[in-house]
Amino acid sequence: MVQHRKKTGTQLTGRIVVPGSPSYNRARMEFNRRFDKFPRVIVFCRRTQDVINAVKWARERGVRLRARSGRHSYEGFSSVNGGIIIDVSEMNKVKVDRKKMVAQVQTGNPLARVYRKLWNKRVALPAGTAPDVGVGGLTLGGGIGLLSRKYGLTCDNLKQVKMVVASGRYGAKTIIANKKRHSDLLWASRGGGGGNFGIATSYTFRVRPISTVSIYSITWKWRDLEKVFPTWQRWAPSVTNRLTSTIEVAAKQVGTIVSTGQLLGGAKELRRLIQPLLQAGTPVKVMVRTVPFIEATKFFAASDLNLEPKFKITGAYGFKPLPREGVQIIRDFLSKAPNRHSTVWCQSLGGAGSAVSQVSPTATAYPHRKAETIYELSARWRNDGEQQRNIRWVERFRRALRPFVVGDYVNFPDLKIKNWPKAYYSVNFPRLTRVKRKYDPHNVFRFAQSIPVK
């Protein structure tokens, strides 16, 4: 049967960029330059009505659409060939109510801006480290960072979401999801991944008072790997939940292991807490200091700057420390890395009264509550000739670690994972498909790994 499209066409509103526009190339660019897509139109929305009009426009014409906030989708899901990108990055208001300790944050805000606006009122939201990541996608997938063990994931602090959803055959409308109304959509928005149910335009977050924090950084030579990595893995979940930490093992060509962390407390206490790390191997550089929280966000953001433009990343969770065999796999792969821009990065999430692990795996759509650490395996490059080698290395690395790790984080998506519903969503996948059926029965919001209608 031929579908008869409505004759009355909705007009696009907002800042519209099409092929041939001087800003088209910049507007279509993804953060991961491995992807080079050519959309038919990109709409930079300035208000919610622009988003509604764009969704209607796409539906009336049968044009594929994608939601975009910070462009950081690792697999390029926020872009599309021949379709429409609905970009919310120009919707970036932040309003703080210090009395109620809540903030209204539009979804186009990059993290650096959220941190700065909240810091002006001396409050913070637990969120990630990369300064240009959009708060839109980060929140919907979970949101991990240096306040996670004390204050939970970004999505755990999400109280309300305003979202444009498909309505009827060709329409679109705004709905508000909170504990009282559309609570199933709020549940799904807390870890169910970006772009699955609609286009979020505004979040209401619970925020926390903040002033100074203490940060540390310890560097070792590569030869200390067998001593340092197991020590960090045992120590990180057992230390106070006011301390969240990371460890990164660089490729052997670089030859360093670096652990960093942030404590809600003073430098003297932090120095005492990191003693087990300082006694492992032979640290070659140690920094411990107390700084205003906003300075700490810049310190952790530094490692996300000046990276190679193309990359392949995959993730996994550790529910217990890697055995010696697992550490050996890390050593083997990083000693044969495709180039010096390959790393394994881990962050502590669970353990000792951690706010992340105190939430039930089914209380929000984010299921990996009992994991102690998250792993990110990454390879980066500049020239296309290196691409296959890098991607293959990440794939093989992931396979080798599989006996010791579980699942993947939806914000580190990986198209090579066959059973991605289980990897990202575990026990919550059936409920997510029910929410999808209810709010997007026509599967308007879809991409390579979007939640299916059935």
Disulfide bonds with the S-S distance in Angstrom:
none
